[in-house]
Amino acid sequence: MHANLSAALADSFQRYAERIALQTPTGERFTYAQVAQQVARYKAVLNGAGAIKGDRVAVQVEKSPRSLFLYLACLREGVVYVPLNTAYQPAELGYFLQDAEPALIIVSVEAEASTRALVTSLNSKARVLTLSADGGSFGADSTAPGEIKAADIEPDDLAVIIYTSGTTGRSKGAMLTHRNLLSNALVLIEAWAISADDAIVHALPIFHVHGLFVANHCALLSGAKLLWHAGFDTSAVMDDLQHATVMMGVPTFYTRLLAQSTFTKARCKNIRLFISGSAPLLLETFEQFRARIGQTILERYGMSEAGMIASNPLRGERRGGTVGFPLAGVALRVADASEHAIADGESGAIQIRGDNVFAGYWRNPEKTREEFTDDGWFRTGDIGVFDAEGYLSIVGRAKDLIITGGYNVYPKEIELVLDAIPGVHESAVVGVPHPDFGEAVTAVIVMDGTRSHVEEAAVIAHLKTCLANYKVPKRVYFVTELPRNAMGKVQKNVVREQVSQR
Ligand code: AMP
């Protein structure tokens, strides 16, 4: 077997040539052979635009079959794919363009003018191409397929840079190699027994590890069919369940399905496996699902920097509230402050090693050094505990992260924007439990007394102009002071309790 993801995918396209690789609710279908042909076309467009091995290609486009072809073409070409959340506003985009210094930026037709203006204002050398869900403008349709021959790619060459938000509000680019991605995919295919007989519901975004790596690679390396949804539309997904054998989702998908009285056992009769991850699955959802559908959701744990880390078992007990066991090839320790593994039953920092662990942060050796221990373990930033049978639970996040609807939000980034509003003295942003989103971003603000009043709605409207929608607080409360500890640190846990009571 190859240690190069691109070559492994090319083999798969040949081996399963006649099988359906991808099918959408609107009736689009592509066999593996057709996917290979499209990938060759997209690769030719990348070539034509002058992208060469090692160049970064930043992509902010709507999810469609075309966006998948583009990703696969980047892998094949040996350029480094840099997916950007479609919710990012131009003000946020600027940072990624300056940091990643892409040779190409591919955006939707609608975003072309603003992106060109941004590129000019930043003095960037990046070329702008457009790709819409219907394939518009990219030019692949009119390009001869050309050779699908891969660039010379080594296992340790970079495949993707995924930006993760930093606690200081600055994103870091996690560098993932072909080896990282392929090794993790092969482990998951084995762990979950994914095969050419599977049809996998794919309603996840593809700018994130879950949809981009886990679902795509598991399916495409095993000849399975992707039931490709542009987003999570409850009724469209419900209609597709009868064709599916596997569903991969974030907890929000499962709470939304359970909210439908027509989500029944009969509808799921062909499904052998429901997988959840990216955020904690509430025990309540886990149990409600089992009672209604008669199947047990398999919860797993992972992150951008390391792909998948732990999973409940395919065979054997899946334990609610836990993320199961470390995956094959992943060494995992729960460590104390002096970096020593501690006893089961005690919580500590989750640290990992393995082929899945990323190659470091893009142009940020200092941050990379900080996130690894002296003996080479990656600090995930999560707090975990093993039970006596070896099941791992995530009990907290060292990094104060909020996860809302499967998206990560770092409070600091929003606090900085709030604090810049005239009249605002200081602010604190926390996540509070929410039945649909898992956590809802919530802000509390202390005014400085120079202005008599600011409306909650006005604050939210302002934030919407400069932040992706999912980061914008659902509620904003005004308080006279923030709770602080003896060291002067804002006590986020107290803030969380206070707003939960409101
Ligand atoms: P991301 O890099 O966006 O995938 O976010 C990774 C973070 O999501 C992890 O470090 C965890 O804090 C959290 N996470 C992922 N899966 C789970 C899970 N099953 N339970 C609890 N937290 C999770």
Residues whose N, C-alpha, C, O or C-beta is under 5 A from the ligand:
A	BS01	AMP	V209 S276 G277 S278 A279 P280 L281 R300 Y301 G302 M303 S304 V323 T380 D382 I394 R397 N408
